[in-house]
Amino acid sequence: MSQPSATAVPRIAPAAAPLSPALTQRLSRLLPPGLPAPQLFLTVARNEGLFNFMVDSGWLGRSGLLDRRHLPRPLREALILRTCTASRNGYEFNLHEQTISRAMGLSDAQIESLRNAPVGWPQPDAAALWTDAELAALRLVDALVSRLDLDDAGFDELRLHHGEAEIVEMTLLIGVYTGVAMLVAVARPAWDDYRPWLARS
């Protein structure tokens, strides 16, 4: 998940100022005052009707896509970051890590684990960072993104810790963020850098 060069030009240019009042209003519902809009938000906003629909419907909110407040916040964020890793989406990993991953309850060590753990999660320190329930869910990410399949053993492990409704929601969340990786691959947005803004806040 290497960062593109500073001279890389997006293939789909983000919506540029001045934004329409409708877009400005939707972005104000998603972002703290003064925070610049993520480049991918502005890329999607090139289709203004779609972007407005995503916000108005609740499909896109302050904590990302498809957040119905049913999954535990740390687990949901871990699934998103691991999906970014498995789908080679460095852009979205960078965006979440800079803005909300820690606020959602993940530690620095967990974030690095999500970035670097090999497929299947055999790393020795896994038990120190993750519960069995979390590891079963994270293995679901690796299986679905790499193979579009989950074997019976993986499902049985997942079912020990998670109900069917939760499994459905986790699976769709993984799918949605795999779709985000596809959009990033097509559009190639410039990476966001929120460090100067965070230093001032």
Secondary structure as the mmCIF struct_conf table of DSSP 4:
data_model
#
loop_
_struct_conf.conf_type_id
_struct_conf.id
_struct_conf.beg_label_comp_id
_struct_conf.beg_label_asym_id
_struct_conf.beg_label_seq_id
_struct_conf.end_label_comp_id
_struct_conf.end_label_asym_id
_struct_conf.end_label_seq_id
HELX_LH_PP_P HELX_LH_PP_P1 SER A 2 SER A 5
TURN_TY1_P TURN_TY1_P1 ALA A 6 THR A 7
BEND BEND1 ARG A 11 ILE A 12
HELX_LH_PP_P HELX_LH_PP_P2 ALA A 13 ALA A 15
BEND BEND2 ALA A 17 PRO A 18
HELX_LH_PP_P HELX_LH_PP_P3 LEU A 19 SER A 20
HELX_RH_AL_P HELX_RH_AL_P1 PRO A 21 LEU A 30
BEND BEND3 LEU A 31 LEU A 31
TURN_TY1_P TURN_TY1_P2 PRO A 33 GLY A 34
HELX_LH_PP_P HELX_LH_PP_P4 LEU A 35 PRO A 38
HELX_RH_AL_P HELX_RH_AL_P2 GLN A 39 VAL A 44
TURN_TY1_P TURN_TY1_P3 ALA A 45 ARG A 46
BEND BEND4 ASN A 47 ASN A 47
HELX_RH_AL_P HELX_RH_AL_P3 GLU A 48 ASP A 56
TURN_TY1_P TURN_TY1_P4 SER A 57 GLY A 58
BEND BEND5 TRP A 59 TRP A 59
STRN STRN1 LEU A 60 GLY A 61
TURN_TY1_P TURN_TY1_P5 ARG A 62 SER A 63
STRN STRN2 GLY A 64 LEU A 65
BEND BEND6 LEU A 66 LEU A 66
BEND BEND7 ARG A 69 ARG A 69
BEND BEND8 LEU A 71 LEU A 71
HELX_RH_AL_P HELX_RH_AL_P4 ARG A 73 ALA A 86
TURN_TY1_P TURN_TY1_P6 SER A 87 ARG A 88
HELX_RH_AL_P HELX_RH_AL_P5 GLY A 90 THR A 99
TURN_TY1_P TURN_TY1_P7 ILE A 100 GLY A 105
HELX_RH_AL_P HELX_RH_AL_P6 ASP A 108 ASN A 116
HELX_LH_PP_P HELX_LH_PP_P5 ALA A 117 PRO A 118
TURN_TY1_P TURN_TY1_P8 VAL A 119 GLY A 120
TURN_TY1_P TURN_TY1_P9 PRO A 124 ASP A 125
HELX_RH_AL_P HELX_RH_AL_P7 ALA A 126 LEU A 129
HELX_RH_AL_P HELX_RH_AL_P8 ASP A 132 ARG A 147
BEND BEND9 LEU A 148 LEU A 148
HELX_RH_AL_P HELX_RH_AL_P9 ASP A 152 HIS A 161
BEND BEND10 HIS A 162 HIS A 162
HELX_RH_AL_P HELX_RH_AL_P10 GLU A 164 ALA A 187
HELX_LH_PP_P HELX_LH_PP_P6 PRO A 189 ASP A 192
HELX_RH_AL_P HELX_RH_AL_P11 ARG A 195 ARG A 200
#
